[in-house]
Amino acid sequence: MYELAKKILDETDGKICKNCLGRKLSKTIEGSNNIERADKVCDEFGIDLDDVECVICDNLFDKLDENLYKKIDDKIKQLGVEFETFLVGSQIDKEIQKRDEEFSEKFDLTVETIKKEVNRLIGLGIWERYDKEAEFERQDIVFNVDLRRKPKVKIQINPLYIEGKYNKLKRGIPQTKWPCSKCKGRGCEECNFTGKQYPESVEELISEHVLKLTKGREAKFHGAGREDIDVLMLGSGRPFVLEIKEPRIRNLDYAKLESEINKINEGKTAYHNLHPCERPRKAEIKQSSPNTYKVYRAIVKCDEAFDESKLDELTKLNEIHQQTPLRVLRRRTDMVRIKHVLDLSYEIIDDMTFAMTIKTEGGLYIKELISGDEGRSKPNVGEILGVNAICEQLDVIEVSEK
């Protein structure tokens, strides 16, 4: 059992620290940690390795002392950061890593690398001091510890993701912040030096409040599609994920947050079912599946009286071929998309106006379905009725769950 230990001691002339010796023997000598394995070797051969100069790590592990944890504590307090989960990353001199790897290769050892041991030991120390959990997949913060010279500590604060649904109760509010078309966001007289095309958005009306509460650096809004600026979002609301970058405060009272934001934005927007979520949700809510749908209510205005008998033809609408609408062509690929109408009903308002409730696959442009968009949307409401028709008013009344 101690043959490998004897070879390692001979190779290093006994100049190896307990961490490095125990690490190299982790597959051959039992022990709860590397120090315990090394102590067994010391007892077996009657040697003392407490004050040796290690030829592998240059006594790197001596830097994992109370001074290092004071630096970590100072950095946590300086930032005022809250966290429940963490990860440790470290920077170690490349020569030390090279010696460690070459030593393992020489003895054909498949053991933990020195960097992994360092990260593990620092993580253990943080767990003992703060009772927080190390998490390798998704963590609140990352401790980056530079051990190449005098130890330095940096903290990477990972984003906070908040999921919910929103209603837009007032027309003229875009979903996200629009840069001013004249100055491109720099600020000019046209936009009153705000850099914005519109004074407020669904995004800003929630993010400004959340940023202040979390002491975050920046917010990014991810919606499950979007409605036009002149369209209301009613019903149960549209799903979204709000990404808060570098939040120092993570533990939020979501019920209280929701109530306060809705009170501030009464009559404009409302936000519901706010709760924390994981990073993949921001992509998931944007992915359309064959089962997703949207329901709209449109007021259709015709340029002349329509034949009421032709309205029933609208209820038979099914497959729609839509070439990218002219109004979005500057920012969307010009292509033909095939979408389906799932259900349609109507209500006559007068001889030139009717209301239409329509259930469709996500991605079908309703305004163009009505107008025909100069023949780019076929079939369309106008050609079926034999009149020129436009969407005078549009509301989203349901967005299906992803």
C-alpha positions in Angstrom: 0.0 0.0 0.0 2.9 2.3 0.7 5.1 1.4 -2.3 3.8 4.4 -4.3 4.3 6.7 -1.3 7.9 5.5 -1.0 8.5 6.2 -4.8 7.0 9.7 -4.5 9.1 10.6 -1.4 12.2 9.3 -3.2 11.4 11.3 -6.4 10.9 14.5 -4.4 13.7 13.8 -1.9 11.0 14.2 0.8 10.3 17.8 -0.3 6.6 17.5 -0.8 3.7 19.0 1.2 1.0 17.0 2.8 -1.6 18.3 0.3 0.4 17.3 -2.7 1.4 13.9 -1.3 -2.1 13.0 -0.2 -3.5 14.1 -3.5 -1.2 11.8 -5.4 -2.1 8.9 -3.1 -5.9 9.5 -3.2 -6.5 6.2 -5.1 -4.1 4.0 -3.1 -4.4 5.1 0.6 -7.8 5.6 2.3 -8.5 8.8 4.1 -11.2 11.5 4.4 -8.9 14.1 3.0 -5.4 14.5 1.6 -3.9 15.6 4.9 -5.1 12.5 6.6 -3.6 10.3 3.9 -0.3 12.1 4.2 -0.3 11.8 8.0 -0.6 8.0 7.5 2.5 8.0 5.3 4.4 10.2 7.9 3.5 7.7 10.6 4.5 4.7 8.5 8.0 6.2 7.6 8.5 8.2 10.7 8.9 11.5 8.9 7.7 15.1 9.4 6.4 17.0 6.3 4.9 20.0 8.2 7.6 22.6 7.3 9.0 21.3 4.0 9.4 23.4 0.9 7.2 21.6 -1.6 8.8 21.0 -5.0 5.4 20.7 -6.7 3.3 23.6 -5.4 5.8 26.0 -3.8 3.7 25.7 -0.6 0.7 27.2 -2.4 -1.7 25.8 0.2 -0.2 28.0 2.9 -2.0 30.9 1.2 -5.4 29.3 2.0 -5.3 30.9 5.5 -7.4 33.2 7.6 -6.0 36.2 5.7 -7.6 34.8 2.5 -11.0 34.4 4.1 -10.8 37.9 5.5 -10.3 39.2 2.0 -13.3 37.1 0.9 -15.4 38.5 3.8 -14.3 42.1 3.1 -15.3 41.7 -0.5 -18.7 40.3 0.4 -19.3 43.2 2.8 -17.9 45.8 0.4 -20.3 44.7 -2.3 -23.2 44.1 0.1 -24.0 41.0 -2.0 -26.6 38.4 -1.0 -26.1 34.8 -2.1 -27.3 31.3 -1.4 -25.2 29.3 -3.9 -21.6 29.9 -5.1 -18.7 28.5 -7.1 -15.0 29.0 -6.7 -12.6 29.6 -9.5 -8.8 30.2 -9.0 -5.8 31.4 -10.9 -2.6 29.5 -10.1 0.9 29.9 -11.6 1.2 27.9 -14.8 4.5 26.4 -13.7 2.9 24.9 -10.6 0.1 23.4 -12.7 2.6 22.1 -15.2 4.8 20.4 -12.5 1.6 18.9 -10.9 0.5 17.4 -14.2 3.9 16.1 -15.2 4.3 14.4 -11.8 1.0 12.7 -12.2 1.9 11.6 -15.7 5.3 10.2 -14.6 3.6 7.9 -12.1 0.5 7.3 -14.3 -1.8 8.8 -11.8 -5.4 9.8 -12.6 -6.0 12.0 -9.5 -7.5 15.4 -8.7 -5.5 18.3 -10.2 -4.0 20.9 -7.9 -6.4 23.5 -9.1 -9.4 21.4 -8.3 -8.1 20.8 -4.8 -7.5 24.5 -4.3 -11.0 25.3 -5.5 -12.5 22.6 -3.3 -10.7 23.6 -0.2 -11.6 27.3 -0.6 -15.2 26.2 -1.3 -15.2 24.1 1.9 -14.0 27.1 3.9 -16.7 29.4 2.5 -19.3 26.7 3.3 -18.1 26.4 6.9 -18.1 30.2 7.4 -21.3 31.2 5.6 -23.4 28.0 5.5 -23.9 28.5 1.7 -24.0 25.7 -0.8 -21.4 25.2 -3.6 -23.3 24.8 -6.9 -21.6 23.9 -10.2 -24.4 24.3 -12.7 -26.2 27.6 -11.6 -24.9 29.7 -8.8 -25.6 33.2 -7.5 -22.0 34.3 -7.3 -18.5 33.1 -8.3 -15.4 33.8 -6.1 -12.4 34.3 -8.4 -9.3 33.9 -6.3 -5.9 34.9 -7.8 -3.1 33.0 -6.0 -0.3 33.7 -8.4 1.3 36.3 -6.0 -0.3 38.0 -3.1 -3.9 36.6 -3.0 -6.6 38.7 -4.6 -10.3 38.1 -4.5 -13.0 39.2 -7.0 -16.7 38.3 -7.0 -18.7 37.7 -10.1 -22.4 38.3 -9.5 -24.5 36.2 -11.8 -27.8 37.5 -13.1 -31.2 37.1 -11.3 -34.1 35.9 -13.5 -37.6 36.9 -12.7 -40.5 35.3 -14.6 -44.1 36.6 -14.8 -46.8 37.9 -17.1 -47.7 41.4 -18.1 -50.8 43.3 -19.3 -50.5 46.5 -21.3 -53.6 48.6 -20.5 -52.7 51.7 -22.5 -51.9 52.1 -26.2 -48.7 53.8 -27.3 -46.4 51.9 -25.0 -43.8 49.7 -26.6 -42.7 46.4 -25.0 -39.0 47.4 -24.7 -37.0 50.6 -24.8 -36.8 52.1 -28.3 -33.7 54.3 -29.1 -34.5 57.6 -30.7 -34.7 57.2 -34.4 -32.8 60.5 -35.0 -29.9 60.3 -32.5 -29.8 56.4 -32.1 -29.9 56.7 -28.4 -27.3 59.4 -27.9 -29.7 62.1 -26.9 -31.0 65.1 -28.9 -33.6 67.8 -28.9 -36.0 65.6 -30.8 -36.1 63.1 -27.9 -35.6 65.8 -25.2 -32.1 64.3 -24.7 -33.5 61.0 -23.3 -32.2 58.9 -26.2 -35.6 57.3 -26.4 -38.3 57.3 -29.1 -41.0 56.8 -26.5 -40.9 58.0 -22.9 -41.7 54.6 -21.3 -42.1 50.9 -22.1 -43.4 47.7 -20.5 -39.8 46.8 -19.8 -38.8 50.1 -18.1 -42.0 50.4 -16.0 -41.0 47.2 -14.1 -37.2 47.2 -14.5 -36.5 50.6 -13.0 -38.2 49.6 -9.8 -36.6 46.1 -9.7 -33.1 47.5 -10.4 -33.4 49.9 -7.5 -34.6 47.1 -5.2 -31.9 44.6 -6.2 -29.1 47.3 -6.7 -28.5 45.7 -10.1 -26.4 47.2 -12.9 -28.7 46.6 -15.8 -32.0 44.9 -16.8 -32.9 43.0 -20.0 -36.5 42.1 -20.9 -37.3 38.8 -22.7 -40.9 38.5 -23.9 -42.8 35.6 -25.4 -43.3 37.6 -28.6 -44.5 41.2 -28.6 -47.5 43.2 -29.5 -47.4 46.4 -31.6 -47.1 49.7 -29.8 -50.8 50.5 -30.5 -52.1 47.1 -29.3 -53.3 46.3 -25.8 -52.2 43.1 -24.1 -55.2 41.9 -22.1 -56.4 38.6 -20.6 -54.1 36.6 -18.4 -51.1 38.4 -19.9 -48.0 37.7 -22.0 -45.1 35.7 -20.4 -41.8 37.3 -19.9 -38.5 37.0 -18.1 -36.7 40.0 -16.6 -32.9 39.5 -16.4 -31.2 41.6 -13.7 -27.4 41.8 -14.2 -25.2 42.0 -11.2 -27.9 42.1 -8.5 -26.5 42.6 -5.0 -29.8 41.9 -3.4 -31.5 38.6 -4.5 -34.0 37.8 -1.7 -37.1 39.6 -2.8 -40.7 39.7 -1.5 -42.3 39.0 -4.9 -45.9 39.5 -3.7 -45.0 42.9 -2.2 -42.9 43.8 -5.3 -45.8 43.0 -7.6 -48.3 45.0 -5.6 -46.1 48.1 -5.4 -45.2 48.0 -9.2 -48.9 47.6 -10.2 -49.9 50.5 -7.9 -47.3 52.8 -9.4 -48.3 51.8 -13.0 -52.0 51.7 -12.5 -53.8 52.2 -15.9 -50.6 51.6 -17.9 -49.3 48.1 -17.2 -49.8 45.3 -14.7 -47.5 42.4 -13.8 -48.6 39.1 -12.4 -47.2 35.9 -10.8 -43.7 37.3 -10.4 -41.2 34.6 -9.2 -37.6 33.7 -9.6 -36.6 31.3 -12.4 -33.5 29.8 -14.0 -31.6 31.1 -17.0 -33.0 28.6 -19.6 -36.5 30.1 -19.1 -35.6 33.2 -21.1 -35.0 31.0 -24.2 -37.9 28.6 -23.5 -40.6 31.3 -23.4 -39.5 32.5 -26.9 -39.7 29.0 -28.5 -43.0 28.3 -30.3 -44.3 24.8 -30.2 -47.1 23.4 -32.5 -49.6 23.8 -29.7 -49.0 27.5 -28.9 -51.6 30.0 -29.9 -52.8 33.6 -29.5 -56.3 35.1 -29.4 -56.9 38.6 -30.7 -59.9 40.9 -30.9 -59.7 43.2 -34.0 -62.0 46.1 -35.1 -62.1 45.8 -38.9 -62.9 49.0 -40.9 -63.9 48.8 -44.5 -63.8 51.6 -47.1 -67.4 50.7 -48.2 -70.3 48.6 -47.1 -69.5 44.9 -47.1 -71.7 42.0 -48.0 -72.8 40.5 -44.7 -73.3 37.1 -46.4 -69.6 36.9 -47.1 -68.6 37.2 -43.4 -69.2 33.5 -42.9 -66.4 32.9 -45.4 -64.0 34.3 -42.8 -64.9 31.5 -40.4 -63.4 29.1 -42.9 -60.0 30.7 -43.0 -57.3 28.1 -42.3 -53.9 28.1 -43.9 -52.4 31.6 -44.4 -49.3 32.4 -46.5 -47.7 35.6 -45.3 -44.7 37.2 -46.9 -42.8 39.3 -44.3 -44.9 42.4 -43.9 -43.7 45.7 -45.5 -43.8 47.5 -42.1 -41.2 45.1 -40.5 -39.2 44.3 -43.6 -36.3 46.4 -42.6 -35.6 44.3 -39.5 -37.0 40.8 -40.6 -35.9 38.3 -43.2 -38.0 38.6 -46.4 -39.7 35.2 -46.6 -43.0 33.5 -46.8 -44.3 32.0 -43.5 -47.2 29.5 -43.4 -49.5 30.0 -40.4 -53.0 28.8 -39.5 -56.2 30.3 -38.3 -57.5 28.0 -35.5 -60.9 29.7 -34.9 -62.7 32.9 -35.9 -65.9 34.6 -35.0 -67.3 38.0 -35.8 -69.8 40.7 -34.6 -71.2 43.3 -36.9 -70.9 46.9 -35.6 -72.3 48.8 -38.7 -72.4 48.3 -42.4 -68.7 49.2 -42.8 -67.3 47.9 -39.4 -67.2 44.6 -37.6 -65.3 43.1 -34.6 -63.4 39.8 -35.2 -62.2 37.5 -32.5 -59.5 35.2 -34.0 -57.4 32.4 -32.6 -54.2 31.7 -34.5 -50.8 30.1 -34.3 -48.1 32.3 -32.9 -46.4 34.5 -35.5 -49.4 35.3 -37.7 -49.6 39.0 -38.5 -53.2 40.0 -37.9 -53.1 43.5 -39.4 -51.8 42.1 -42.6 -54.3 39.2 -42.5 -57.0 41.9 -42.6 -55.5 44.3 -45.2 -53.7 41.8 -47.4 -50.5 44.0 -47.2 -50.5 44.7 -51.0 -51.0 41.0 -51.8 -48.3 39.7 -49.4 -50.8 38.0 -47.2 -53.1 35.4 -48.8 -55.9 34.8 -48.3 -56.9 37.9 -46.5 -60.1 39.5 -45.1 -60.3 42.3 -47.6 -60.2 40.1 -50.7 -62.7 37.7 -49.2 -65.2 40.5 -48.6 -64.3 42.3 -51.8 -63.5 45.6 -50.1 -60.4 47.4 -48.8 -60.2 46.6 -45.1 -57.9 47.8 -42.4 -57.4 46.9 -38.7 -58.6 49.9 -36.9 -57.9 48.6 -33.4 -56.3 45.4 -32.1 -56.1 43.8 -28.7 -54.3 40.6 -27.6 -56.7 38.8 -25.3 -54.8 35.5 -24.7 -51.3 34.1 -25.1 -51.1 30.4 -24.5 -48.5 29.0 -22.1 -45.3 27.6 -23.5 
